[in-house]
Amino acid sequence: MFLFSTPSARETTPANPVVSAIKEGADRTGVGFDYLLKTAQRESSLEPDARARTSSATGLFQFIEQTWLSMMRQEGPKQGMANYAGAISEGDNGRLTVADPAMREKILQLRNDPQVAAVMAGALTQKNGEQLGAALGRQPHAGELYIAHVLGARGASDLIRVAGSDPGRAAASQFPEAAAANKAIFFDKGGRARSVQEVYGLLAASHANTQVAASTGAMLAQARPNATTATAYASEPAAVPIAAALAPGRAKGLIGLFSTEGPRTPVSKAVANLWTTPRSGAASRAIDGDPAARYFPRQGAAAVAESAAKPAAASAAQTAASAPVAMQAPLPPVRPRELAADSQQAAATVTGKAARASSPRRGPLDLSAFMTHGRRG
């Protein structure tokens, strides 16, 4: 019955609400979805209620309390949470506090909301990109932005500088507080303290080949570069859009196969000419009405006319030799004679079959003579 019945429509798998929240946060902040997704996977394994054992880090992106209060105070009014932002104040010691304990707990609980956490993570990435780009004098890549997510923008810039000047120094001695909260990063399984270079590689490797954002240039434009950083930003190559090979005006088709420099580059000119060069007489080879002409374009009346016009065209070509001539792709060879004879014989055979088919057909076979009724004794 399965072969002759229509299968029921497949039920669509519901989207993961956590992934959907990350996608929404990426769209609202302009940060790359891949970057935010990898950060959430690294930080919490996509668990909105994840809690760290060694710090106050909580939620999908493991915000500690002070970082969360800072981002809520800064981004809350932009995201329709001005009441929460207004309840946060800065004390004399520079720490952010909330006078009402119930309000404070409510604000911190928002770290477990995937939508709010994703928006705040995107805003934090924007902020870290601006600060880190101004400190380094160049555009930070995704791995360095993740280092800033873990250590803060200032800690990330210090780690990058020390990794360049003294890569063998123990990272735990340089960042004691971060090492105490992230022992798995700063120490190996045997308890050996990792070097600055090892910690840099360990943190940056998880975000290798990750697109930070299509608006990375906007992140740098929002920063406050000096003359040095402005020169460095100007020297950065422009980002190539992912779908550049599919832009209007490019040849369509097997772009990945015929592009000579990767999927983001134009199709080879030679291949594009093969696809777009018309036949003589402005007729496309692909839409020729004669099926034989698709395989042997020199066969038929058109080829005869072309060969007859060659002597006259030769003299005209000599006079116009200096004029530019458009390059055309070579045509396939002339149809062999034996194939031409076979085609004529095949046409005659088809005509004979059609004549026989027009003759009246006999009725269906009567099977009543072969049917038995009852059982034999």
C-alpha positions in Angstrom: 0.0 0.0 0.0 2.9 2.3 0.7 4.0 2.3 -3.0 0.5 3.4 -4.2 -0.5 5.8 -1.4 0.5 9.4 -0.9 2.8 9.8 2.1 1.6 12.3 4.7 3.4 15.6 4.8 6.4 15.7 7.1 6.0 17.7 10.2 8.3 20.7 10.3 10.8 20.5 13.2 10.3 23.5 15.5 13.2 25.8 15.7 15.4 25.8 18.8 14.1 28.8 20.9 17.7 29.5 22.1 19.1 29.5 18.6 16.2 31.7 17.5 16.9 34.1 20.3 20.6 34.3 19.4 19.7 35.0 15.7 17.3 37.8 16.8 20.0 39.3 19.0 22.5 39.2 16.1 20.0 40.9 13.9 19.3 43.7 16.4 22.9 44.5 17.2 24.6 43.9 13.9 27.0 41.2 15.3 27.5 38.0 13.3 25.2 35.2 14.2 28.0 32.6 13.9 30.1 34.6 16.4 27.3 34.8 19.0 26.4 31.1 18.5 29.9 29.9 19.0 30.3 32.1 22.0 27.2 30.7 23.6 28.2 27.2 22.8 31.7 27.8 24.4 30.3 29.6 27.4 27.2 27.6 28.4 26.7 24.8 25.8 23.5 26.7 24.9 22.0 26.3 28.4 20.2 29.5 29.4 20.4 28.6 33.2 24.1 27.7 33.3 26.0 28.9 36.3 29.7 29.0 37.0 31.1 27.3 40.1 34.0 29.8 40.6 32.3 33.2 39.9 29.0 35.0 39.5 28.9 34.2 35.8 25.4 33.1 34.8 23.3 32.5 31.7 23.7 31.8 28.1 26.8 34.0 27.7 28.0 33.8 31.4 27.8 37.4 32.3 29.2 38.3 35.7 27.1 40.6 37.9 29.1 43.8 37.3 29.3 43.3 33.5 25.6 42.6 33.3 24.7 45.7 35.3 27.0 47.8 33.2 25.4 46.6 30.0 21.9 46.9 31.3 22.6 50.5 32.4 24.0 51.3 29.0 21.7 49.3 26.6 18.5 49.1 28.7 17.0 52.3 27.5 17.6 51.3 23.8 16.0 47.9 24.3 12.8 49.1 26.1 14.1 48.4 29.6 14.7 51.9 30.9 13.1 51.1 34.2 15.8 48.5 34.9 18.5 50.8 33.7 17.3 53.7 35.9 17.5 51.5 39.0 21.3 51.0 38.6 23.6 53.5 40.1 27.4 53.8 40.6 28.8 53.9 44.1 31.8 55.8 45.4 34.1 52.8 44.8 33.0 52.6 41.1 30.9 49.5 41.6 27.4 49.4 40.2 24.6 48.7 42.7 20.8 48.5 42.9 19.2 50.0 46.0 16.1 47.8 45.9 17.2 44.1 46.6 14.1 42.8 44.8 14.8 44.9 41.7 18.4 43.9 41.8 17.5 40.2 41.8 15.0 40.8 38.9 17.7 42.5 36.8 20.2 39.8 37.4 17.6 37.1 36.6 17.3 38.5 33.1 20.7 36.8 32.4 18.7 33.6 32.1 16.5 35.1 29.4 18.0 34.0 26.0 16.6 37.0 24.1 17.8 39.6 26.6 21.2 37.9 27.0 21.7 37.6 23.3 21.1 41.3 22.8 23.4 42.3 25.6 26.1 39.9 24.3 25.8 41.6 20.9 26.1 45.0 22.4 29.1 43.9 24.5 30.8 42.6 21.4 30.3 46.0 19.7 31.7 47.8 22.7 34.7 45.4 23.0 35.4 45.8 19.3 35.6 49.5 19.5 37.8 49.5 22.6 40.1 46.7 21.4 40.4 48.2 17.9 41.4 51.6 19.4 44.0 49.9 21.7 45.6 47.7 19.1 45.4 50.2 16.2 43.9 47.5 13.9 40.7 45.5 13.4 40.4 42.7 16.0 39.4 39.3 14.6 36.7 37.0 16.1 39.1 35.1 18.3 40.4 38.3 19.9 36.9 39.5 20.5 36.1 36.3 22.3 39.2 36.9 24.5 37.7 40.3 25.3 34.4 38.6 26.2 36.3 36.5 28.8 38.9 38.9 30.0 37.4 42.3 29.1 38.7 44.7 26.5 41.6 45.9 28.6 42.6 42.3 29.6 42.4 41.2 26.0 44.6 44.0 24.8 47.2 43.2 27.6 47.1 39.5 26.7 47.7 40.3 23.0 50.6 42.6 23.7 52.3 40.2 26.1 51.8 37.3 23.7 53.8 39.4 21.1 56.5 40.6 23.5 56.9 37.7 26.0 54.9 34.7 24.8 56.5 32.3 27.3 55.4 34.2 30.4 52.9 32.3 32.6 49.4 33.8 31.9 48.2 33.1 35.5 50.8 35.5 36.9 49.7 38.2 34.5 45.9 37.6 35.1 45.5 36.1 38.6 41.8 36.9 39.0 40.9 35.5 35.6 43.0 32.5 36.3 41.3 31.8 39.6 37.9 31.9 37.8 38.9 30.0 34.7 41.4 27.3 35.8 40.7 25.1 32.9 41.9 27.9 30.6 45.0 29.0 32.5 46.1 25.5 33.7 46.3 22.2 31.9 45.1 18.9 33.3 48.4 18.3 35.1 48.2 21.6 36.9 50.9 23.2 34.8 50.4 27.0 34.2 49.9 27.7 30.5 51.9 30.5 28.9 50.4 33.6 27.5 50.8 32.3 24.0 49.0 29.1 24.9 46.1 30.9 26.5 45.8 33.2 23.5 45.7 30.2 21.1 43.3 28.2 23.3 40.8 31.1 23.5 41.1 32.2 19.9 41.0 28.8 18.3 37.3 28.3 19.1 36.3 31.2 16.9 38.7 30.6 14.1 37.3 31.5 10.6 34.2 33.0 12.2 32.6 36.1 10.7 32.3 38.8 13.3 29.8 40.8 11.5 28.9 42.4 8.1 29.1 45.7 10.0 32.6 45.3 11.4 33.5 48.6 9.6 30.6 50.3 11.4 32.0 49.1 14.7 35.3 50.7 13.9 33.6 53.8 12.6 31.8 54.2 15.9 35.1 54.1 17.8 37.3 57.2 18.4 40.4 56.5 16.4 43.4 58.7 16.5 45.7 59.4 13.5 47.5 56.1 13.9 44.4 53.9 14.2 42.6 55.8 11.4 45.5 54.9 9.1 45.4 51.3 10.2 41.7 51.1 9.6 42.0 52.6 6.2 44.5 50.0 5.2 42.2 47.1 6.1 40.8 45.4 3.0 37.1 45.7 2.4 35.0 42.8 3.5 33.9 40.6 0.5 30.2 39.7 0.7 29.5 35.9 0.9 27.2 35.9 -2.1 29.4 38.0 -4.3 29.6 35.4 -7.0 25.8 35.5 -7.3 25.5 39.2 -7.9 23.6 40.5 -10.9 25.6 40.5 -14.1 27.6 37.4 -13.2 27.2 34.3 -15.2 24.9 31.8 -13.5 25.5 28.1 -13.2 28.2 26.0 -11.7 30.1 28.9 -10.2 31.9 26.9 -7.6 33.3 24.5 -10.2 34.4 27.1 -12.9 35.5 29.9 -10.7 39.3 29.9 -10.6 39.9 31.8 -7.4 37.3 30.5 -4.9 33.5 31.0 -4.4 33.8 34.7 -3.7 35.4 35.6 -7.1 33.9 36.1 -10.5 33.5 33.2 -12.9 36.4 32.7 -15.2 36.1 34.9 -18.3 36.7 32.0 -20.6 33.9 30.0 -19.1 31.6 33.1 -19.1 32.3 33.5 -22.8 31.4 29.9 -23.4 28.1 30.4 -21.7 27.1 33.7 -23.2 28.7 33.9 -26.7 25.9 33.8 -29.3 26.1 32.0 -32.6 26.4 33.8 -35.9 23.1 35.3 -36.8 22.4 36.3 -33.2 20.8 32.9 -32.4 21.7 31.2 -29.2 23.2 27.7 -29.5 21.1 26.6 -26.5 17.7 27.4 -28.0 18.3 26.2 -31.6 15.1 24.6 -32.9 17.0 21.8 -34.8 18.0 19.1 -32.3 20.9 18.1 -34.5 22.3 21.6 -34.5 22.8 21.4 -30.7 25.4 18.7 -31.2 26.7 19.4 -34.8 26.1 23.1 -35.4 27.9 23.0 -38.8 25.4 20.5 -40.2 22.4 21.7 -42.2 21.4 24.6 -44.4 22.9 27.2 -42.1 26.3 25.6 -42.5 25.9 25.4 -46.3 25.0 29.1 -46.4 27.9 29.9 -44.2 30.4 28.0 -46.3 29.0 29.7 -49.5 29.5 33.1 -47.9 33.1 32.4 -46.8 34.8 33.6 -50.1 32.9 36.9 -50.0 33.4 37.3 -46.3 37.2 36.6 -46.7 37.8 39.8 -48.7 35.6 41.8 -46.3 37.6 40.4 -43.4 40.9 41.5 -44.9 39.7 45.1 -45.1 38.4 45.1 -41.6 41.4 43.2 -40.1 42.2 46.2 -37.9 38.8 46.3 -36.4 38.3 44.5 -33.0 36.6 41.2 -33.4 34.6 39.5 -30.6 36.0 36.1 -29.5 33.7 33.2 -30.0 33.9 29.7 -28.6 34.8 26.9 -31.1 32.0 24.8 -32.4 31.8 20.9 -32.3 32.9 18.9 -35.3 30.8 18.2 -38.4 28.4 15.2 -38.1 30.1 12.0 -39.5 28.5 10.6 -42.6 27.8 7.2 -41.0 25.8 8.9 -38.3 23.9 10.9 -40.9 23.0 7.6 -42.7 21.9 6.0 -39.5 19.7 9.0 -38.7 18.0 8.7 -42.1 17.4 4.9 -41.5 16.1 5.6 -38.0 13.7 8.2 -39.4 12.4 5.7 -41.9 12.0 3.1 -39.2 10.0 5.6 -37.1 7.8 6.4 -40.0 7.1 2.6 -40.5 6.2 2.2 -36.9 3.9 5.1 -37.0 2.1 3.6 -40.0 1.7 0.3 -38.2 0.5 2.0 -35.2 -2.3 3.7 -37.2 -3.8 0.3 -38.2 -6.7 -0.9 -36.1 -5.7 -2.9 -33.0 -7.3 -6.0 -31.8 -9.5 -6.0 -28.7 -8.2 -7.0 -25.2 -7.5 -10.6 -24.5 -10.6 -12.6 -23.3 -9.6 -14.5 -20.2 -13.0 -16.0 -19.5 -12.0 -19.3 -21.1 -9.2 -19.8 -18.6 -11.3 -19.1 -15.5 -12.6 -22.1 -13.5 -15.5 -22.0 -11.2 -15.6 -24.2 -8.1 -13.2 -27.0 -7.2 -12.2 -30.0 -9.2 -13.0 -33.4 -7.8 
